[in-house]
Structures are given as structure tokens and as C-alpha cells.
Amino acid sequence: MRPSEDTREGTVARLRHGYVAGRLDTDTFSRRVDRALTASCGSELRGLTADLPAPRHSRLARLRELLVPTPRRHARLPPLERLTAGRMLLGRSSACQLVFADDTVSRRHAELRLHEGRWILRDLDSSNGTWVNGRRVMEAEVAAGDEVSLGHCRFRL
């Protein structure tokens, strides 16, 4: 069975990670990426990454706990009551507590913080802006049910 584009992209991402970590040299990386793009079955793709360490899923598992996918690139955060840390960074960077894999989201896009019992969403000078309920904001109080957009990624609190 021919592998899906998502499966191919996952294999290329693992190869890229192996290359950046120094586990693959440039020629090997290049050859394997070429083979991944033309592979005719999933077992061929698995063979391209068999000598690389298994991916760590802890960050991915945490993200799946936080995000529940809904149609049209929407996502839902857990109830605000569960976000008790008081501050959460949102963005593309792995240093953020909520990571978005979308190029329209800045590395450190926004901050959601608890201040005097209220949730405040603050834009961190992002490239594509932060929007609450269809209005662009630099800082706004948010509550359960509000729709937040970071670049092209939308979620409902």
C-alpha cells in the first residue's frame, strides 16, 4: 500500500532530526530523503529510519492532551481552571508550553497568564497578530468560550 504524504513527511522529519543530531552525514541524509519521497510502501519508509533512535513522544503526548482537534484547523484548550500554572507561552518554539506546528505562528507568539483571577492574553510582537473573537488585540482579557487566533491557528478557550 502506497504511504500517505503525512507518513512521508514524518519520515523526512525523523531523517532531518537525525541529520541535525549528527547521526547521518549529508550524503546519507540526501539519499534517504530522495528515497522517502519515492518510496512505494510503508516498510520501505520504516527501513530508512531503522538505525535512528525512536522518537520521543513526551512533548507530542502533552500536546495531544492539551489540544483536541476539531474541523477546519480549530483546536480546543482544556478548561481554563486546569491551566493552574499561572502563565503559558504559545508559539512554534519547543520552549513554549503550547506548541503550534504552523509557520503563521511566531516562535513566541503570545502569553496566556492568570492575573488577579482573570485570564489575560498578550501578543508578544508576533508577525501575524493575535486575535480574540475576530478582533486583533495586543492584550485582552479572555474567558471560556472566546475564540483565539494565532496566525492561521484557531482555538476556543
C-alpha positions in Angstrom: 0.0 0.0 0.0 1.4 3.4 -1.0 2.3 5.6 2.0 0.4 8.8 2.7 2.0 12.2 2.4 1.8 12.6 6.2 3.8 9.3 6.6 6.4 10.6 4.1 6.6 13.9 5.9 7.1 12.1 9.3 9.9 10.0 7.8 11.6 13.1 6.4 11.2 14.9 9.8 12.9 11.9 11.5 15.7 12.0 9.0 16.1 15.7 9.4 16.3 15.3 13.2 18.9 12.5 12.8 20.9 14.8 10.5 20.8 17.7 12.8 21.8 15.4 15.7 24.8 14.3 13.7 23.7 10.7 13.3 23.6 11.0 9.5 26.1 12.6 7.2 25.0 14.9 4.4 25.2 12.3 1.6 23.3 9.7 3.6 20.6 12.2 4.6 20.2 13.4 1.0 19.9 9.8 -0.4 17.4 8.8 2.3 15.2 11.9 1.7 15.1 11.1 -2.0 14.2 7.5 -1.3 11.5 8.6 1.2 9.9 10.8 -1.4 9.7 8.0 -3.9 9.0 5.0 -1.6 6.2 2.7 -2.7 5.4 1.2 0.7 5.5 2.0 4.4 8.0 -0.7 5.2 10.5 1.0 2.8 10.0 4.2 4.8 10.5 2.4 8.1 13.7 1.0 6.8 15.1 4.4 6.1 14.9 5.4 9.8 15.5 1.9 11.4 19.0 2.9 12.6 17.9 6.2 14.2 16.7 6.3 17.8 13.0 6.0 18.3 11.3 9.5 18.5 10.4 10.8 21.9 6.7 11.3 22.2 6.6 13.1 25.6 6.1 16.6 24.1 3.7 15.2 21.5 1.7 13.3 24.1 1.5 16.5 26.2 0.3 18.5 23.2 -2.3 15.9 22.4 -3.6 16.1 26.0 -3.9 19.9 25.6 -5.4 20.0 22.1 -8.5 18.3 20.9 -8.6 18.7 17.1 -11.9 20.0 15.6 -12.7 20.7 11.9 -11.1 23.4 9.9 -7.8 23.8 11.8 -9.5 24.6 15.1 -8.3 23.3 18.4 -9.6 23.5 21.9 -7.7 24.2 25.0 -8.5 22.4 28.3 -10.8 24.3 30.7 -9.0 27.4 32.0 -9.4 26.0 35.5 -6.9 23.2 34.6 -4.3 25.8 33.5 -3.2 26.5 37.0 0.5 27.3 36.4 -0.4 31.0 36.0 1.5 31.6 32.8 1.6 29.7 29.4 3.7 30.7 26.4 2.1 29.9 23.0 4.1 29.6 19.8 6.2 27.5 17.4 9.2 27.2 19.7 9.7 24.0 21.7 10.3 26.2 24.7 6.6 27.1 24.7 4.1 25.3 26.8 1.6 25.1 23.9 3.4 24.4 20.6 1.8 25.1 17.2 3.3 23.4 14.1 2.3 26.2 11.7 4.5 28.8 10.0 2.0 31.5 10.5 2.5 31.3 14.3 5.6 33.1 15.6 8.2 31.2 17.7 7.0 33.1 20.8 3.6 34.3 19.7 1.6 35.1 22.8 1.3 34.6 26.5 -1.7 33.5 28.4 -1.5 34.4 32.1 -3.6 34.5 35.2 -3.6 37.9 36.8 -5.8 38.7 39.8 -8.2 35.9 39.0 -8.6 36.9 35.3 -7.0 35.3 32.2 -5.0 37.8 30.1 -3.8 37.0 26.6 -0.9 39.2 25.4 0.6 39.3 21.9 4.4 39.1 22.1 5.1 41.2 19.0 4.1 38.3 16.7 4.3 38.7 12.9 0.7 37.7 12.1 -1.0 39.0 15.2 -3.2 37.7 17.9 -7.0 37.8 17.6 -9.8 37.3 20.1 -13.3 36.8 18.8 -12.4 38.2 15.4 -10.6 41.4 16.7 -6.9 41.9 16.7 -5.5 42.5 20.2 -2.2 43.4 21.8 -3.6 42.4 25.2 -7.1 41.3 26.2 -9.0 39.6 29.0 -10.2 36.2 27.8 -12.8 33.8 29.2 -14.2 30.4 28.5 -15.8 30.3 25.0 -13.6 33.0 23.5 -12.1 32.2 20.1 -8.4 32.9 19.8 -6.4 33.0 16.6 -2.7 32.9 16.3 -1.8 33.3 12.7 -4.0 30.8 10.9 -4.4 28.6 14.0 -7.7 29.0 15.9 -8.8 27.5 19.2 -11.6 28.1 21.6 -11.0 28.6 25.3 
